Amino acid sequence: MSENPDSAMSARLEALRALAERLTAEGDSAGEGFAPPYQRVVAVSDVMTAAEIRANPRFPPLVKDLADEIAHALSTVDSSAAAAPVVETPATIAAPAVAPAVAPAVPVASVTSAAPVEPPTGADLSSVRFAAYSGAVPTGQIGQIQVSRTIDGSHLLTWPAGTGVYVDRVVRGDQHAPYTPDTASLVALSSGEAVEDAEPFQHAVRHYQVWRHSGSSLAEAAAAQPDIVAMGLVVAPPRDIELGVDSGAVVTATWETEPGTSSVAVYRVPVDQALVAGFGNPGFRIHSDRPLRGGFSDGEAAPGRRYVYQVIAEADVNGEVHTSAPVTHEVFVPEAHAPVGDLSFSLREEGASAWFDLAWTEPPGGRVVVYRTDMEPLAGWDTAPVVTSSLPSAGLLPEARLTHPVDREGGRGVMRSVPWPRAWSKAFFTPVVEMGEFSFVGNTVTGIRVAPVERVKLIERVDQKLVTFDFPDGANEVRLFVGPSNTPAEGVITGRAVAAISRSDYEAIGSLTLGRHQLSNICDIHLVAFGSHGTDTVQSAPVTVAYTPVMTLEYRVSFSLGLTAAARRPSLTIQCERDLQLDPGVGFVLAFRPDRLPLTVSDATAHIALTRDEDGATTAMQRIVVPRLSTGGHSEPGWKADPASWSAVAASGGFLRLFVDDPRYQPHVALLDPAVRTLRVAGLLGR
């Protein structure tokens, strides 16, 4: 008597099922993974120890990971309970070899695949001839074939095992269910273990059937009429799937479907919700109103997020909709490309120092960096995405990147108070949006900074005024504005300039020239330098100089008639170009030298004392103070020489000359001498 194989397998299978249930109850995910198909594969094998389980090439990794638990479960099987007398032990049936499956273009997520399932070793039934099916009505209940898709694209078939000696013929039929096993496509011959089918679909719907030949022996079973004991149906999933992201963050996909596919359902599931959502969750379906038999285009995916797209084929079978196993593909939707196109630049100055602010509209994705260069970047780099590492070829070097912090205010990026390089008169600012290994170059803004003029000097001449300064770099013109004293320059320089000079003229002349009467009152003058780039004009900060005008005075000396030199006393009158009332007045000295015109007050040999040229005036002063000057001075009473002071020098003859003798006014008074002949003093003999 030999051990009953059916009873032994049933006992082993029951022990393995109990192990899976215990693991599941304990919260171990391996319990659900150790599904009935894998329990059956282990049960029909002859392994007993953990080492044998790990060494068996037919077992998948999940089974090998549970080797210790499985070996312990099998060791508890009561071999006596599994023993039973049998008439004959049928030879183990080997399934015909199947072609290796071609992995689909898109990974599937349905059943964790095991290694290819092979039947136990035994006799080869390839030469066995089975009795033809005569059309007898199948007896007994027809079970369900469980069809699971493996990750390599084939199908794993399991069904209820029989008892006694039997041979199962597993057959398939595409589009229509087989009506006889004799004309159907044979998948495998089996005695109860799972089989695998990798045959390509010929139609959207595939029917599987198990026809069982039973008997007391192998020969008797082969000769017996088969009973259909299990049936199953599977729908072909889309194949040759190509899925990607087009520009503008649009997810697109194309595929091929088998004839008979009524529609394809597509589900877009955020990856962080994929575990909870499961497969085919109607809340995530897209384009449900379209059949999508050839693909889809999805423009609703949010940029910057990762999604799992589930693709499930649907087919109508006798009025019922059946679905395929889902084909999944994980997709990251990048942020939309939108380069910065509105970078703006503003400059603020304070004396010789300057700062600038940059602002732009934040793009929908990527990181904005700004380059500051002294030369304009090469043209053409803003027309398409470029590899970030190639930016130096456009003139955008790493050291030119601004590292100042960026404030974000209502969708705007702002970079504030970045110092302007003192030696630069022009700078180019280029925003770049970095997105991974690619960058998008935006609009370049030209910043012009004209430094203010320096070392301003105003030189007074009798008939003109000269303004000199250092012409600043980057400027092509300097303009002079005039405004009231202590008035802010900003309100003055918006008006019309009094004078202007270009760089070329300044280099040729050496100064900005004003006429004698252009600055006639106390005022402030403001010098502003202007530069240009294309159609843009930029001005420097104003430089202000307080101006007190020079008083231009003329004097006249006339002599009285007389026979002697003493009698010919001189009279003095002073005329101003405008009426002035001074408090205190301006001090003057009438100097005398016998041999020539005196050059200064101290160069004179004598100072002539003067009295007012009025009746009764007797106070003589060598230094007179004049509080009032008028335009009509030459027609008004002036001053006349004191007789005693004049008599001391008159006999020798010589020259008279009037000087301003007042430190407060000397820098602001221009005293014009009359003709020299009118300043000559005749001697004793009138020569």
KOLVO-852090 format. One record per residue (C-alpha): x, y, z; residue in three letters; residue number from 1. Coordinates in steps of 0.2 Angstrom, whole numbers, plus 5000, padded with zeros to 4 digits. Layout:
# residues N
X  Y  Z  ALA  NUM
...
***
This chain:
# residues 687
5000  5000  5000  MET  1
5006  5017  4996  SER  2
5002  5034  5003  GLU  3
4987  5042  4996  ASN  4
4993  5057  4986  PRO  5
4977  5066  4986  ASP  6
4975  5065  5005  SER  7
4993  5070  5008  ALA  8
4991  5085  4997  MET  9
4974  5090  5005  SER  10
4982  5089  5022  ALA  11
4998  5099  5016  ARG  12
4986  5112  5008  LEU  13
4976  5114  5024  GLU  14
4991  5117  5034  ALA  15
4997  5130  5022  LEU  16
4980  5139  5022  ARG  17
4980  5139  5041  ALA  18
4997  5147  5040  LEU  19
4992  5161  5028  ALA  20
4976  5165  5039  GLU  21
4987  5166  5055  ARG  22
4999  5178  5047  LEU  23
4985  5189  5041  THR  24
4977  5189  5058  ALA  25
4993  5195  5065  GLU  26
4994  5209  5053  GLY  27
5008  5202  5043  ASP  28
5006  5207  5025  SER  29
5015  5191  5019  ALA  30
4999  5182  5024  GLY  31
4989  5190  5010  GLU  32
5004  5188  4998  GLY  33
5004  5169  5002  PHE  34
4989  5167  4991  ALA  35
4980  5150  4986  PRO  36
4990  5148  4970  PRO  37
5006  5148  4979  TYR  38
4999  5137  4993  GLN  39
4995  5124  4980  ARG  40
5012  5125  4972  VAL  41
5020  5121  4988  VAL  42
5007  5108  4993  ALA  43
5010  5097  4977  VAL  44
5029  5098  4979  SER  45
5039  5086  4990  ASP  46
5048  5099  5000  VAL  47
5048  5097  5019  MET  48
5063  5108  5026  THR  49
5066  5126  5025  ALA  50
5083  5123  5016  ALA  51
5073  5113  5002  GLU  52
5061  5127  5001  ILE  53
5074  5140  4998  ARG  54
5084  5129  4986  ALA  55
5068  5125  4975  ASN  56
5070  5136  4959  PRO  57
5051  5135  4956  ARG  58
5046  5145  4971  PHE  59
5044  5164  4970  PRO  60
5054  5175  4983  PRO  61
5039  5177  4994  LEU  62
5038  5158  4997  VAL  63
5057  5158  5000  LYS  64
5055  5172  5013  ASP  65
5042  5161  5022  LEU  66
5053  5146  5022  ALA  67
5054  5143  5040  ASP  68
5036  5146  5044  GLU  69
5031  5135  5029  ILE  70
5043  5121  5035  ALA  71
5035  5122  5052  HIS  72
5018  5121  5046  ALA  73
5021  5106  5035  LEU  74
5030  5097  5049  SER  75
5014  5097  5059  THR  76
5004  5087  5046  VAL  77
4999  5070  5052  ASP  78
5006  5058  5039  SER  79
4995  5044  5045  SER  80
4979  5055  5041  ALA  81
4986  5058  5024  ALA  82
4989  5039  5021  ALA  83
4975  5029  5011  ALA  84
4976  5014  5000  PRO  85
4975  5017  4981  VAL  86
4974  5006  4967  VAL  87
4986  5015  4956  GLU  88
4996  5031  4958  THR  89
4994  5041  4942  PRO  90
5010  5047  4934  ALA  91
5012  5066  4936  THR  92
5007  5076  4921  ILE  93
5019  5089  4914  ALA  94
5012  5104  4905  ALA  95
5019  5108  4888  PRO  96
5032  5121  4888  ALA  97
5025  5139  4885  VAL  98
5034  5153  4876  ALA  99
5042  5166  4887  PRO  100
5030  5181  4890  ALA  101
5035  5198  4883  VAL  102
5035  5211  4897  ALA  103
5023  5225  4893  PRO  104
5029  5242  4890  ALA  105
5020  5249  4905  VAL  106
5022  5239  4922  PRO  107
5006  5231  4928  VAL  108
5000  5231  4946  ALA  109
4989  5216  4950  SER  110
4997  5200  4956  VAL  111
5014  5198  4963  THR  112
5022  5186  4951  SER  113
5030  5170  4956  ALA  114
5043  5160  4946  ALA  115
5035  5150  4932  PRO  116
5025  5136  4939  VAL  117
5030  5119  4934  GLU  118
5021  5103  4937  PRO  119
5029  5089  4948  PRO  120
5040  5077  4938  THR  121
5032  5062  4931  GLY  122
5027  5053  4916  ALA  123
5026  5063  4899  ASP  124
5008  5062  4892  LEU  125
5012  5070  4876  SER  126
5009  5053  4867  SER  127
4993  5050  4877  VAL  128
4977  5050  4866  ARG  129
4961  5056  4875  PHE  130
4944  5051  4871  ALA  131
4935  5063  4860  ALA  132
4921  5073  4868  TYR  133
4904  5067  4862  SER  134
4894  5081  4869  GLY  135
4888  5073  4885  ALA  136
4880  5086  4897  VAL  137
4893  5090  4910  PRO  138
4889  5084  4928  THR  139
4892  5092  4944  GLY  140
4895  5110  4949  GLN  141
4906  5120  4937  ILE  142
4919  5130  4947  GLY  143
4928  5146  4944  GLN  144
4945  5148  4936  ILE  145
4955  5161  4945  GLN  146
4965  5171  4932  VAL  147
4979  5183  4939  SER  148
4991  5193  4928  ARG  149
5009  5192  4932  THR  150
5021  5207  4931  ILE  151
5029  5199  4915  ASP  152
5012  5199  4906  GLY  153
5007  5181  4907  SER  154
4992  5174  4916  HIS  155
4992  5162  4931  LEU  156
4977  5150  4931  LEU  157
4971  5141  4947  THR  158
4955  5131  4950  TRP  159
4948  5118  4962  PRO  160
4957  5102  4964  ALA  161
4949  5085  4961  GLY  162
4950  5069  4970  THR  163
4957  5052  4964  GLY  164
4965  5049  4948  VAL  165
4962  5063  4935  TYR  166
4969  5073  4921  VAL  167
4964  5091  4918  ASP  168
4964  5098  4900  ARG  169
4966  5117  4902  VAL  170
4960  5125  4885  VAL  171
4957  5143  4879  ARG  172
4946  5152  4866  GLY  173
4948  5170  4861  ASP  174
4931  5179  4858  GLN  175
4920  5164  4860  HIS  176
4920  5151  4874  ALA  177
4926  5133  4868  PRO  178
4912  5121  4865  TYR  179
4923  5106  4865  THR  180
4941  5103  4872  PRO  181
4946  5094  4856  ASP  182
4945  5109  4845  THR  183
4950  5122  4858  ALA  184
4968  5129  4860  SER  185
4977  5118  4873  LEU  186
4985  5128  4887  VAL  187
4992  5113  4898  ALA  188
4988  5096  4905  LEU  189
4988  5096  4924  SER  190
4984  5086  4939  SER  191
4979  5101  4950  GLY  192
4993  5113  4951  GLU  193
4993  5130  4944  ALA  194
4997  5133  4926  VAL  195
5004  5149  4916  GLU  196
4998  5155  4899  ASP  197
5008  5168  4890  ALA  198
5000  5166  4873  GLU  199
4996  5183  4865  PRO  200
4978  5189  4864  PHE  201
4968  5187  4847  GLN  202
4953  5196  4854  HIS  203
4948  5207  4869  ALA  204
4940  5192  4878  VAL  205
4948  5176  4882  ARG  206
4939  5161  4889  HIS  207
4948  5148  4899  TYR  208
4940  5130  4903  GLN  209
4946  5115  4913  VAL  210
4940  5098  4906  TRP  211
4943  5084  4918  ARG  212
4946  5066  4913  HIS  213
4944  5054  4928  SER  214
4946  5036  4931  GLY  215
4954  5023  4942  SER  216
4970  5023  4932  SER  217
4978  5035  4919  LEU  218
4973  5024  4905  ALA  219
4955  5023  4911  GLU  220
4955  5042  4914  ALA  221
4961  5046  4897  ALA  222
4948  5035  4889  ALA  223
4934  5043  4899  ALA  224
4922  5057  4893  GLN  225
4929  5074  4900  PRO  226
4918  5085  4912  ASP  227
4920  5104  4912  ILE  228
4924  5108  4930  VAL  229
4930  5126  4929  ALA  230
4928  5141  4918  MET  231
4935  5158  4918  GLY  232
4936  5174  4908  LEU  233
4949  5187  4906  VAL  234
4949  5204  4896  VAL  235
4965  5209  4886  ALA  236
4973  5225  4893  PRO  237
4979  5238  4881  PRO  238
4996  5234  4874  ARG  239
5011  5244  4867  ASP  240
5007  5259  4879  ILE  241
5018  5274  4877  GLU  242
5015  5287  4890  LEU  243
5024  5304  4893  GLY  244
5022  5322  4897  VAL  245
5021  5335  4882  ASP  246
5026  5353  4884  SER  247
5014  5363  4894  GLY  248
5012  5349  4907  ALA  249
5000  5339  4896  VAL  250
5001  5320  4900  VAL  251
4998  5310  4884  THR  252
4997  5291  4880  ALA  253
4994  5280  4865  THR  254
4991  5261  4865  TRP  255
4984  5247  4855  GLU  256
4968  5237  4860  THR  257
4962  5220  4854  GLU  258
4947  5218  4843  PRO  259
4931  5218  4854  GLY  260
4937  5231  4866  THR  261
4922  5242  4869  SER  262
4932  5256  4879  SER  263
4947  5259  4890  VAL  264
4945  5267  4907  ALA  265
4959  5279  4913  VAL  266
4961  5284  4931  TYR  267
4973  5298  4937  ARG  268
4977  5295  4955  VAL  269
4989  5306  4965  PRO  270
5003  5294  4971  VAL  271
5000  5299  4989  ASP  272
4983  5292  4988  GLN  273
4986  5277  4977  ALA  274
4986  5265  4991  LEU  275
4969  5270  4999  VAL  276
4961  5273  4982  ALA  277
4965  5256  4975  GLY  278
4961  5251  4957  PHE  279
4947  5258  4946  GLY  280
4941  5270  4959  ASN  281
4927  5280  4950  PRO  282
4932  5296  4959  GLY  283
4948  5297  4949  PHE  284
4942  5292  4932  ARG  285
4945  5305  4918  ILE  286
4937  5306  4901  HIS  287
4923  5295  4906  SER  288
4912  5301  4892  ASP  289
4925  5294  4878  ARG  290
4930  5277  4873  PRO  291
4949  5281  4873  LEU  292
4953  5265  4863  ARG  293
4968  5273  4856  GLY  294
4975  5284  4870  GLY  295
4971  5300  4879  PHE  296
4977  5318  4882  SER  297
4976  5325  4900  ASP  298
4979  5343  4903  GLY  299
4971  5344  4920  GLU  300
4985  5336  4930  ALA  301
4993  5348  4942  ALA  302
5011  5353  4938  PRO  303
5023  5348  4951  GLY  304
5014  5332  4956  ARG  305
5017  5314  4954  ARG  306
5002  5303  4948  TYR  307
4998  5284  4945  VAL  308
4989  5282  4929  TYR  309
4978  5266  4929  GLN  310
4973  5260  4912  VAL  311
4959  5246  4911  ILE  312
4951  5239  4896  ALA  313
4933  5235  4895  GLU  314
4923  5223  4885  ALA  315
4905  5218  4883  ASP  316
4901  5199  4886  VAL  317
4883  5194  4884  ASN  318
4877  5211  4890  GLY  319
4889  5212  4905  GLU  320
4905  5224  4906  VAL  321
4921  5214  4910  HIS  322
4937  5223  4914  THR  323
4955  5219  4911  SER  324
4969  5219  4925  ALA  325
4975  5237  4927  PRO  326
4991  5243  4918  VAL  327
4999  5256  4929  THR  328
5012  5270  4925  HIS  329
5019  5282  4937  GLU  330
5021  5300  4930  VAL  331
5029  5316  4937  PHE  332
5021  5331  4929  VAL  333
5034  5345  4929  PRO  334
5030  5363  4932  GLU  335
5025  5372  4916  ALA  336
5039  5381  4908  HIS  337
5037  5400  4909  ALA  338
5052  5411  4908  PRO  339
5053  5428  4916  VAL  340
5049  5441  4903  GLY  341
5045  5456  4914  ASP  342
5061  5459  4924  LEU  343
5062  5477  4929  SER  344
5076  5488  4936  PHE  345
5077  5503  4947  SER  346
5091  5513  4954  LEU  347
5093  5523  4970  ARG  348
5108  5534  4973  GLU  349
5115  5543  4988  GLU  350
5131  5553  4984  GLY  351
5144  5542  4976  ALA  352
5135  5526  4982  SER  353
5121  5518  4972  ALA  354
5109  5503  4975  TRP  355
5097  5495  4963  PHE  356
5081  5484  4965  ASP  357
5075  5471  4954  LEU  358
5057  5464  4952  ALA  359
5048  5451  4941  TRP  360
5033  5440  4940  THR  361
5036  5423  4948  GLU  362
5034  5409  4935  PRO  363
5023  5394  4939  PRO  364
5038  5383  4942  GLY  365
5057  5382  4944  GLY  366
5069  5393  4954  ARG  367
5073  5411  4948  VAL  368
5091  5417  4948  VAL  369
5097  5433  4941  VAL  370
5114  5436  4933  TYR  371
5123  5453  4933  ARG  372
5135  5455  4919  THR  373
5145  5470  4911  ASP  374
5142  5463  4894  MET  375
5125  5459  4886  GLU  376
5123  5440  4885  PRO  377
5124  5432  4868  LEU  378
5107  5433  4857  ALA  379
5097  5417  4854  GLY  380
5098  5409  4871  TRP  381
5080  5414  4876  ASP  382
5071  5405  4862  THR  383
5072  5388  4869  ALA  384
5076  5378  4885  PRO  385
5095  5376  4887  VAL  386
5106  5364  4898  VAL  387
5110  5373  4914  THR  388
5129  5368  4912  SER  389
5130  5377  4895  SER  390
5125  5395  4902  LEU  391
5143  5400  4903  PRO  392
5144  5399  4884  SER  393
5130  5413  4883  ALA  394
5141  5424  4895  GLY  395
5131  5419  4911  LEU  396
5145  5414  4922  LEU  397
5143  5407  4940  PRO  398
5151  5421  4948  GLU  399
5139  5433  4940  ALA  400
5124  5426  4949  ARG  401
5117  5438  4962  LEU  402
5115  5429  4979  THR  403
5105  5442  4988  HIS  404
5088  5436  4996  PRO  405
5072  5437  4986  VAL  406
5056  5443  4994  ASP  407
5039  5436  4987  ARG  408
5025  5448  4987  GLU  409
5008  5444  4979  GLY  410
5016  5434  4965  GLY  411
5030  5445  4962  ARG  412
5049  5442  4966  GLY  413
5059  5457  4973  VAL  414
5077  5458  4976  MET  415
5081  5474  4985  ARG  416
5096  5485  4989  SER  417
5109  5477  4979  VAL  418
5125  5487  4978  PRO  419
5130  5494  4961  TRP  420
5148  5491  4956  PRO  421
5156  5508  4958  ARG  422
5167  5505  4942  ALA  423
5152  5501  4931  TRP  424
5142  5513  4921  SER  425
5132  5500  4913  LYS  426
5126  5483  4919  ALA  427
5115  5469  4911  PHE  428
5102  5459  4922  PHE  429
5096  5442  4915  THR  430
5084  5431  4924  PRO  431
5085  5412  4922  VAL  432
5072  5400  4928  VAL  433
5081  5383  4933  GLU  434
5071  5367  4932  MET  435
5081  5352  4935  GLY  436
5095  5350  4922  GLU  437
5087  5363  4910  PHE  438
5086  5382  4912  SER  439
5075  5395  4903  PHE  440
5083  5412  4900  VAL  441
5072  5427  4901  GLY  442
5073  5445  4896  ASN  443
5089  5455  4898  THR  444
5087  5472  4906  VAL  445
5100  5485  4904  THR  446
5104  5496  4919  GLY  447
5113  5512  4916  ILE  448
5121  5521  4931  ARG  449
5129  5539  4928  VAL  450
5140  5544  4942  ALA  451
5137  5562  4948  PRO  452
5150  5575  4943  VAL  453
5164  5578  4955  GLU  454
5176  5592  4959  ARG  455
5165  5606  4954  VAL  456
5172  5623  4953  LYS  457
5165  5640  4947  LEU  458
5177  5653  4941  ILE  459
5171  5671  4939  GLU  460
5177  5681  4925  ARG  461
5173  5699  4921  VAL  462
5162  5695  4906  ASP  463
5158  5677  4909  GLN  464
5158  5663  4922  LYS  465
5166  5646  4919  LEU  466
5160  5630  4928  VAL  467
5173  5615  4928  THR  468
5171  5598  4934  PHE  469
5176  5580  4931  ASP  470
5165  5573  4917  PHE  471
5159  5556  4924  PRO  472
5160  5539  4915  ASP  473
5145  5534  4906  GLY  474
5139  5552  4903  ALA  475
5137  5560  4887  ASN  476
5130  5577  4893  GLU  477
5130  5588  4908  VAL  478
5116  5600  4911  ARG  479
5116  5615  4923  LEU  480
5100  5620  4932  PHE  481
5097  5635  4943  VAL  482
5085  5637  4957  GLY  483
5082  5647  4973  PRO  484
5094  5644  4988  SER  485
5089  5630  4999  ASN  486
5077  5623  4987  THR  487
5078  5604  4984  PRO  488
5086  5599  4968  ALA  489
5073  5586  4964  GLU  490
5060  5600  4961  GLY  491
5072  5611  4950  VAL  492
5080  5598  4938  ILE  493
5063  5594  4931  THR  494
5062  5611  4923  GLY  495
5073  5618  4909  ARG  496
5091  5618  4910  ALA  497
5100  5635  4910  VAL  498
5115  5627  4900  ALA  499
5122  5611  4894  ALA  500
5138  5604  4887  ILE  501
5142  5587  4878  SER  502
5157  5577  4882  ARG  503
5166  5581  4866  SER  504
5163  5600  4868  ASP  505
5169  5599  4886  TYR  506
5185  5590  4881  GLU  507
5188  5603  4868  ALA  508
5184  5618  4878  ILE  509
5187  5613  4896  GLY  510
5173  5621  4905  SER  511
5154  5625  4904  LEU  512
5153  5644  4900  THR  513
5139  5655  4906  LEU  514
5136  5673  4901  GLY  515
5139  5688  4913  ARG  516
5121  5690  4917  HIS  517
5115  5672  4918  GLN  518
5119  5671  4936  LEU  519
5115  5688  4944  SER  520
5107  5683  4960  ASN  521
5111  5672  4975  ILE  522
5105  5655  4970  CYS  523
5109  5636  4970  ASP  524
5116  5628  4954  ILE  525
5113  5610  4951  HIS  526
5124  5599  4939  LEU  527
5116  5583  4932  VAL  528
5125  5571  4921  ALA  529
5115  5562  4908  PHE  530
5119  5545  4899  GLY  531
5109  5535  4886  SER  532
5107  5517  4880  HIS  533
5097  5515  4864  GLY  534
5081  5525  4867  THR  535
5083  5525  4886  ASP  536
5091  5540  4895  THR  537
5097  5540  4913  VAL  538
5103  5554  4924  GLN  539
5114  5555  4938  SER  540
5111  5561  4956  ALA  541
5112  5580  4956  PRO  542
5127  5589  4963  VAL  543
5122  5606  4971  THR  544
5133  5621  4973  VAL  545
5127  5637  4982  ALA  546
5131  5653  4972  TYR  547
5133  5670  4978  THR  548
5135  5682  4963  PRO  549
5150  5694  4961  VAL  550
5146  5712  4962  MET  551
5153  5721  4947  THR  552
5158  5738  4951  LEU  553
5165  5753  4941  GLU  554
5173  5769  4948  TYR  555
5177  5785  4941  ARG  556
5191  5798  4946  VAL  557
5189  5816  4941  SER  558
5200  5831  4946  PHE  559
5195  5849  4951  SER  560
5202  5863  4941  LEU  561
5216  5873  4949  GLY  562
5233  5881  4946  LEU  563
5242  5870  4959  THR  564
5243  5852  4961  ALA  565
5235  5853  4978  ALA  566
5221  5863  4971  ALA  567
5217  5849  4958  ARG  568
5210  5838  4971  ARG  569
5202  5821  4964  PRO  570
5184  5816  4967  SER  571
5178  5798  4967  LEU  572
5161  5790  4962  THR  573
5157  5771  4962  ILE  574
5143  5763  4951  GLN  575
5136  5746  4953  CYS  576
5127  5735  4940  GLU  577
5112  5734  4952  ARG  578
5106  5744  4967  ASP  579
5112  5736  4983  LEU  580
5109  5740  5001  GLN  581
5123  5732  5012  LEU  582
5123  5730  5030  ASP  583
5137  5733  5034  PRO  584
5144  5742  5019  GLY  585
5159  5738  5008  VAL  586
5176  5745  5013  GLY  587
5187  5754  5000  PHE  588
5204  5762  5000  VAL  589
5210  5774  4987  LEU  590
5229  5770  4984  ALA  591
5243  5781  4977  PHE  592
5260  5776  4970  ARG  593
5271  5789  4961  PRO  594
5279  5777  4948  ASP  595
5265  5766  4942  ARG  596
5248  5759  4946  LEU  597
5248  5751  4963  PRO  598
5244  5732  4962  LEU  599
5237  5730  4979  THR  600
5233  5740  4994  VAL  601
5249  5736  5002  SER  602
5259  5740  4986  ASP  603
5254  5758  4988  ALA  604
5265  5771  4995  THR  605
5251  5781  5002  ALA  606
5232  5780  5005  HIS  607
5222  5795  5001  ILE  608
5210  5800  5015  ALA  609
5192  5804  5008  LEU  610
5177  5814  5014  THR  611
5159  5814  5007  ARG  612
5157  5825  4993  ASP  613
5144  5835  5001  GLU  614
5143  5852  5009  ASP  615
5148  5852  5027  GLY  616
5156  5835  5027  ALA  617
5173  5836  5036  THR  618
5176  5818  5042  THR  619
5191  5811  5033  ALA  620
5194  5792  5032  MET  621
5208  5782  5023  GLN  622
5196  5767  5022  ARG  623
5179  5772  5018  ILE  624
5163  5761  5020  VAL  625
5150  5762  5007  VAL  626
5133  5755  5013  PRO  627
5123  5759  4997  ARG  628
5128  5755  4979  LEU  629
5117  5760  4965  SER  630
5116  5759  4946  THR  631
5117  5778  4945  GLY  632
5132  5780  4956  GLY  633
5142  5791  4944  HIS  634
5128  5804  4944  SER  635
5127  5805  4963  GLU  636
5138  5814  4975  PRO  637
5153  5803  4979  GLY  638
5169  5806  4989  TRP  639
5183  5819  4987  LYS  640
5201  5819  4993  ALA  641
5205  5827  5010  ASP  642
5215  5843  5007  PRO  643
5229  5838  5019  ALA  644
5231  5820  5014  SER  645
5231  5826  4995  TRP  646
5243  5839  4998  SER  647
5256  5827  5004  ALA  648
5257  5817  4987  VAL  649
5250  5829  4974  ALA  650
5267  5838  4971  ALA  651
5276  5822  4965  SER  652
5263  5816  4953  GLY  653
5259  5798  4951  GLY  654
5244  5786  4949  PHE  655
5228  5783  4959  LEU  656
5219  5766  4961  ARG  657
5204  5761  4971  LEU  658
5204  5744  4980  PHE  659
5191  5734  4989  VAL  660
5198  5732  5007  ASP  661
5185  5720  5015  ASP  662
5188  5701  5017  PRO  663
5170  5698  5018  ARG  664
5167  5705  5000  TYR  665
5183  5703  4991  GLN  666
5179  5686  4984  PRO  667
5162  5692  4978  HIS  668
5167  5709  4971  VAL  669
5174  5713  4954  ALA  670
5180  5731  4953  LEU  671
5183  5737  4936  LEU  672
5197  5751  4933  ASP  673
5193  5766  4922  PRO  674
5205  5771  4908  ALA  675
5223  5773  4915  VAL  676
5224  5791  4909  ARG  677
5210  5795  4921  THR  678
5220  5789  4936  LEU  679
5236  5798  4932  ARG  680
5240  5813  4944  VAL  681
5249  5828  4937  ALA  682
5264  5835  4947  GLY  683
5268  5852  4952  LEU  684
5270  5859  4935  LEU  685
5254  5850  4929  GLY  686
5264  5836  4919  ARG  687
***
